[in-house]
Each structure stands twice: as C-alpha cells, then as structure tokens.
C-alpha cells in the first residue's frame, strides 16, 4: 500500500505542480524558487514539499543557495530533488518486472541481442507511424516527452533524465540499453536531421540524441 499512499499525495493540484517542477529541473530546488514557479506562497510551498518528502517522492537536504561560504554567507536553505525510487500501482497486484527480467535473462543467455534490437527498431518505426523522421531537436523533445521520457536540452543534444526500462536495465544493462537505443532509432528515424547514440551517464538514460553532422539543428 505504500505506493498507493505515495501516489495519493499527488492528488492535490498544488502539490502535483510542485512535484512536477522539481522533477523537471534535474537539480536541487529551494523553497522560494519552487513557490515562485507555481505561483504560491513560500509557506504553502514548504508545507507541500515536506509532504512530498515524507511520502518518499522527494528527497531534501540543505545548502547555501548563494554559493558563498563563511561569515555573511547566510544560513543553509532547504532544497529538494526527486527521490530515486519508482512508484507503480496495479489493482489487483501484477508483477511485470519479474516477467521482464526473466525474458531479458533468457534473451541474454540465448544470444539474441541482434534479434531483440531489430524487433525494437521495428516497434519504434511502428510507433512513429506515417510521420517522417524527426526534423530537429525541438521535435525530438516533443516526441520523447510523449513516450514517457524526460528530455532536456544539453547544448547541441537532447538527453533524458529517466529510462522507462530502468528496473530491468539495472540487471541487464547491455541488453536493455541496446534495445532502448534501437527503439529510439526507429521512433526518431535514422535518415533524418538527428541521430541517437549510446552515451551512458549516471542518473540519466543511456542514449543521447544529437543533430546529424550533415544536418545541424
């Protein structure tokens, strides 16, 4: 019931907006910033942020937001970031994660990585439908957000703060990350203005999307 209780906390519209704002930043967020972003008083924002922390949806800490240290630097302020755990609800209970891990283990043992990637690329193309390849990074942002990724611009590239397959990728990283790359290649297109490639970083999706060298964004 813990996941149900945590998700129920997001029913409050102000609390949900605060959570979505903190998640979207990908960094520590202070109370003043969060309050201003969603248009509520600081005290109300603090109340809801602490509720989200108590439910395990956010993590809190403290640091000096001025960036200075020593005398005159001010008191440390409370800051918030998204908690790393996942939350899901299924009534009645289902265990899709175990099924996915068993299938991944069987695929890895059978050495069918290439077949899995080919199937993932076809699925991406099917999801794209009749639409052509993405024409630029702005379109990539929209496409990825619609599929449950959390994209953000990082210079001349698009990275993602989350991996929809994270739970299985933890146990089978080469297999699942390769599948994810192939899926995105099919979804975004490989013959257009952008290209997806592997570039794993801690706490982010293993894939980065860049403008093709011959088609700068």
N, C-alpha and C positions, 0 to 999 in steps of 0.2 A: 504493500500500500504506500510505501514511501514515494515512489514515482508519481502516483496519483495525487498525493498531497502536494508534492512539489509543483506539478503542472497546474493544480488548482490555484496555487498562489498567483499565477499569471492571469487569472480571470479579471482582476482589477485592471481597468484600461490604463491608468497612470502607471501602475507597476509594470505592466507589459511594455509600455513605451520606454520606460527607464531601462528595462532589461534589454530590449532590442537596441537601444542606443549604446549601452556599454558593450554589448557583443559586437556591434558594427565597428567600433573603434579599434579593436585588436590591441589595446594597451590599457594601462591603468587610467581610470576616470575618477575625478574628485566630485564631491557632492555639489559644489557650485556649478561646475560645468554641466553635470547631468541635469540639474534643476533648470538651468537656463535653456538647455537643449530641448526639453519637453514642455517648457513654459509653466513650471510650478514653483512654489516657494521652496527655499532650501530645506526648511524643517520637514516639509512633506516629502521631499525627495529623500532626505536622510532616513525617514521612517520606512519608506518603501524599499530603499536599497538594503537596509538592515533586514527587512523581512525576506528579501530575495536571498540574502546571505544565509539567514537562518534556515531557509528551505534547501540550501545546498546548490542553488542555481548560480550564485556569485561567490567569489572569494574576496575578502577585504584585507587591507593592510594599511600602513601609514608611511608617508614620506613628505618631505618638504617640497611643495609644488613650485616654489620659487627657484629651485635648482641651486640655491646657496646653502652654505653650512656655517656653523659658528655663531657667535653673538650677532643678533639682529636679523637672523635668517628666518625667524618666525617659528611657530610650533608646527610639528608634522600634522598633515591633514589626512583624513581617512580617504582611501582610494579603493576602487572596486575593479575586478576583472571577472570574466566568465569562468566558472568552475569547469574543470576538465572532464568531469563525468558526463555520461549520456543518460537521458531520461526517455523512457518509452512506456506506453500504456496499451495493453491489449486485454479485452474482456470477451470471452474467458482468456486465460493466460496462454500465450504461444511462445515457442522457443525457436524462432527463426535463426538466431545466431548460431545455435548448435548445428542446425542443418547446414548453414552456410559454411561453417568450419569443417564439417565432415566432407562436403563437396569439394572444398578447397584442398583438403588433405588428400582426397582421392585423386584430384586433378594433378597435384604436385607429384604424387607417387607414380602416376601413370605417365608423367612427362608430356602432358598435352597442353603445355603453355601456349604453343602457337595456335592450336585449335581454339583455345579459350579466347585469345586475343582477336582472332578472326571473327568469332561469334560476337564479341563485344563491339568490334568495329561495325559489324552489320547492324547491331542493335542501335548504335549511335546514329547511323545513317537512317534507320527507320524512324527514330525519334525526330530527326531533322525533317523528315518528310520531303515534300516537294520544294522546300526552301533551298536556296543555293548556299554555298559556303559562306561563313561569316566574313563580312566585308571590312572589318576593323575591330579594334579592341573595345570600342563602346558597345558594339553588337555582341561581342564575346561576353561582356559584363552582364548584359540583359539575358543572354541565353543561359549562362551558368547559374544566375540567380533563380531563373525559372525552374531549374532542375535540382534545387536544394543545396547548391554550393554557396559559399560566402565569398564572392570575388572582391578583390580590391586592386587598385592600380598601384604598381610599384615601378615608377619610371616608365620605360617603354615596354612594360609587360603587365600581365594580369596574373596575380597569384590568388590562392584560395586559403582562407583561414581554417577550413574544415575539410574533412574527407568523409563522404557519405558511407564509405566502406571501412571506416577506421577500426571498428571492433574486430573485423576479420583480418585487416591489413596488419594489425599488431602481431598476429601469429604467422601470417604467410605474406610478408612484405613483397618479395619479388613477384610472386604470382598475382597478387591483388593489385599492386601498383601498376604492373604491366597491363592488366585488364582495364584499369582505370584510364591509363593513357590511350589505349586503343579505343575505348568508349568515347573519349573526348575527341579523338581524331575523327571518328565517324560523325559525331554530333556537330563539330565545328567545321569540318571539311579540311582536307589536306592540300587542296589545289588552289586555295584562295589567298587572301591577304594575310592570314595568320597561320601560325604553326604551334602545335603543342609538343613539349618535350619534357623528359624527366629531369627534375632538379629538386630533390628531396631536401627539406629543411625541417628542423624540429618544430612541432606545433602547427604545421601547415600541411596542405595537400602536397603530394609528391610531384605534381605536374605544374608547370608554368606555361603560359600561353604568350607568345611574342608575335610582333609583326614580322611577316616574312621579309627576308633581306631584299627581295625584289619588289616588295610592296610595302614600303614604310607607312605606318599609321598616321 
